[in-house]
Amino acid sequence: MDSSRISLRPFKLSDVDDFLKWASDDRVTRYLRWNSFTSREEALAHLEKVAIIHPWRRSICLDDRSIGYISIFPESGDDRCRANFGYALAPEYWGQGIATIASKTAVSSVFHDLPYLVRLQALVEVEHRSSQRVLEKVGFVKEGLLRKYGYIKGEIRDMLVYSFLSTDFVLWRGQMEQNSFTSDLSKESGDEFSDISLRPLDLSDIDDFMVWATDAKVALFCSWEPYTSKEDALNYIKNSVLPHPWFKAICLNNRPIGAISVTKNSGNDICRGELGYVLASQYWGKGVATKAVKLVAKTIFVEWPHLERLEALVDVQNEGSQRVLEKAGFKREGVLRNYFILKGRSRDMVMFSLLSTDPQI
């Protein structure tokens, strides 16, 4: 999808027929508080009395024709620093990156339009995985599970809460200035990095290995310090990597740019394996790590049929790695306090898991 064809604008009464096409679809309204519209008159009344006068509601348009909406509703009084973020899209456009593009466009303007706003928040049902992925791609942070929080369609539901802060926007805007939405969508679809593969790491890969293994940014959340000599790195590959039961190089065009491993347990813990990965810093934020984790998830349960659970422990401050796991379909289970000693200090760790019975993304 060409992102230049996607735009946001206020609703008009003349949108009624396009609006009704998707607003009358039960697949669209399944996770919304309002029911599907059943008549043109009902849709017209909604546009006139709700959508058009809304403080910040925009039609998601493809070639200026309405195919969905984004709504940002500011709260009032002492809560006016917050606004609730919501969206819907016609089913024929699901899975094409349109909701992500539209949401990024909304975020890029709302903090300017509403200068008093400090926090955007979105509540998503736990079953609504696709909407969760949209928010994560935009840059929203998943904060937690609110139990029995939302009353939707006659049933009290558990809801996940996501947030995007005005301070996040400053960093996010800097990234957007370096990358247009078109190139960003290309990265998400894997066009630029389509030739990502996994293979065993070999001693002949030492020069490529040294590129990331000597980088302090890469080693920040790892148990090891940056390597300072090729000899030490060769000994590590020879003595630790080659005998490892499942250790692969993450390769771009067959050249290693990182590594990923699964460490097996024994005895009563044989059903579990621990995932770890590392990637050269120049490839961060490009979807490479997510693709590598997905490749592991697709094969490890077949290669190791005894494995029922793949788990990963991530430092609470390593938000980039947490987003990788969430995009790859791992479930965040909780924070384990003072669980791991990293470089002389005990750290809180976030536990993620993927089960053999979980759907593969």
Residue pairs with C-beta under 8 A, 6 or more apart in sequence:
1 93
1 96
1 97
1 98
1 101
1 185
2 182
3 97
3 101
3 180
3 181
3 182
3 185
4 182
5 62
5 63
6 60
6 61
6 62
6 98
6 101
6 102
6 105
7 61
7 64
7 105
8 58
8 59
8 60
8 61
8 70
8 102
8 105
8 106
9 58
9 59
9 61
9 64
10 52
10 57
10 58
10 59
11 19
11 47
11 51
11 52
11 57
11 58
11 59
11 66
11 69
12 47
12 52
13 44
13 47
13 48
13 52
15 47
15 59
15 66
16 40
16 43
16 44
16 47
17 40
18 65
18 66
18 67
19 43
19 47
19 59
19 66
20 37
20 40
20 43
21 90
22 28
22 66
22 67
22 68
22 88
22 89
22 90
22 91
23 29
23 36
23 37
23 43
23 46
24 36
24 37
24 38
24 43
25 36
25 90
25 91
26 36
27 91
28 36
28 88
28 89
28 90
28 91
29 35
29 36
29 88
31 124
31 125
31 128
31 131
31 152
32 86
32 88
32 152
33 152
33 153
35 153
37 43
37 46
50 57
51 57
51 59
51 69
54 71
54 73
55 72
55 73
55 74
56 71
56 72
56 73
56 74
56 83
56 110
56 113
56 114
57 69
57 70
57 71
57 72
58 69
58 70
58 71
58 106
59 66
59 68
59 69
60 66
60 67
60 68
60 69
60 70
60 87
60 89
60 98
60 99
60 102
61 67
62 93
62 98
67 89
67 90
67 93
67 98
68 87
68 88
68 89
68 90
68 93
68 98
68 99
68 102
69 87
69 88
70 85
70 86
70 87
70 102
70 103
70 106
71 84
71 85
71 86
71 87
72 83
72 84
72 85
72 86
72 106
72 110
72 114
72 120
73 83
73 84
73 86
74 80
74 82
74 83
74 114
74 117
75 82
75 83
75 84
80 116
81 116
81 117
81 118
81 119
82 117
82 118
82 119
82 120
82 121
83 110
83 114
83 117
83 119
83 120
83 121
84 120
84 121
84 122
84 123
85 103
85 106
85 120
85 121
85 122
85 140
85 164
86 122
87 99
87 102
87 103
87 134
89 98
89 99
89 102
94 130
95 130
97 185
97 188
97 189
99 131
99 134
100 134
100 137
100 138
100 185
100 188
101 181
101 185
103 134
103 135
103 138
104 138
104 176
104 181
104 184
105 181
107 120
107 138
107 139
107 164
107 169
107 172
108 173
108 176
110 117
110 120
111 117
111 166
111 169
117 166
118 165
118 166
119 163
119 164
119 165
119 166
120 140
120 163
120 164
120 165
121 161
121 162
121 163
121 164
122 135
122 140
122 161
122 162
122 163
123 146
123 149
123 150
123 159
123 160
123 161
123 162
124 131
124 132
124 135
124 159
124 160
124 162
125 131
125 150
125 152
125 157
125 158
125 159
125 160
126 145
126 157
126 158
126 159
126 160
132 142
132 160
132 162
132 326
133 327
133 361
135 142
135 162
136 142
136 162
136 323
136 326
136 327
137 188
137 327
138 164
139 164
139 168
139 172
140 162
140 163
140 164
141 162
141 163
141 164
141 168
141 319
142 160
142 161
142 162
142 326
142 332
143 161
143 162
143 163
144 160
144 161
145 158
145 159
145 160
145 161
146 158
146 159
146 160
146 161
147 158
148 156
148 157
148 158
149 156
149 157
149 158
149 159
150 156
150 157
150 158
150 159
151 157
164 172
175 285
176 184
179 187
183 192
186 192
187 193
187 286
187 287
188 287
190 196
190 287
190 291
192 286
193 252
193 283
193 286
193 287
193 288
193 291
195 252
195 253
195 254
196 250
196 251
196 252
196 288
196 291
196 292
196 295
197 251
197 254
197 295
198 248
198 249
198 250
198 251
198 260
198 292
198 295
198 296
199 248
199 249
199 251
199 254
200 242
200 247
200 248
200 249
201 209
201 237
201 241
201 242
201 247
201 248
201 249
201 256
201 259
202 237
202 242
203 234
203 237
203 238
203 242
205 237
205 249
205 256
206 230
206 233
206 234
206 237
208 255
208 256
208 257
209 233
209 237
209 256
209 259
210 227
210 230
210 233
211 257
211 280
212 218
212 257
212 258
212 278
212 279
212 280
212 281
213 219
213 226
213 227
213 233
214 226
214 227
214 228
215 226
215 280
215 281
216 226
217 281
218 226
218 278
218 279
218 280
218 281
219 225
219 226
221 314
221 315
221 317
221 318
221 321
221 342
222 278
223 342
223 343
225 343
227 233
227 236
241 247
241 259
244 261
244 263
245 262
245 263
245 264
246 261
246 262
246 263
246 264
246 273
246 300
246 303
246 304
247 259
247 260
247 261
248 259
248 260
248 261
248 296
249 256
249 258
249 259
250 256
250 257
250 258
250 259
250 260
250 277
250 279
250 288
250 289
250 292
251 257
252 283
252 288
257 279
257 280
257 283
257 288
258 277
258 278
258 279
258 280
258 283
258 288
258 289
258 292
259 277
259 278
260 275
260 276
260 277
260 278
260 292
260 293
260 296
261 275
261 276
261 277
262 273
262 274
262 275
262 276
262 296
262 300
262 304
262 310
263 273
263 274
263 276
264 270
264 273
264 304
264 307
265 271
265 272
265 273
265 274
270 306
271 306
271 307
271 308
271 309
272 307
272 308
272 309
272 310
272 311
273 300
273 304
273 307
273 309
273 310
273 311
274 310
274 311
274 312
274 313
275 293
275 296
275 310
275 311
275 312
276 312
277 289
277 292
277 293
277 324
279 288
279 289
279 292
283 289
284 320
285 320
289 321
289 324
290 324
290 327
290 328
293 324
293 325
293 328
293 330
294 328
294 329
294 360
294 361
296 310
297 310
297 328
297 329
297 354
297 360
298 360
300 307
300 310
301 307
301 310
301 356
307 356
308 355
308 356
308 357
309 353
309 354
309 355
309 356
310 330
310 353
310 354
310 355
311 351
311 352
311 353
311 354
312 325
312 330
312 351
312 352
312 353
313 336
313 339
313 340
313 349
313 350
313 351
313 352
314 321
314 322
314 325
314 349
314 350
314 352
315 321
315 340
315 342
315 347
315 348
315 349
315 350
316 335
316 347
316 348
316 349
316 350
322 332
322 350
322 352
325 332
325 352
326 332
326 352
327 361
328 354
328 361
329 354
329 358
329 359
329 360
329 361
330 352
330 353
330 354
331 352
331 353
331 354
331 358
332 350
332 351
332 352
333 351
333 352
333 353
334 350
334 351
335 348
335 349
335 350
335 351
336 348
336 349
336 350
336 351
337 348
338 346
338 347
338 348
339 346
339 347
339 348
339 349
340 346
340 347
340 349
341 347
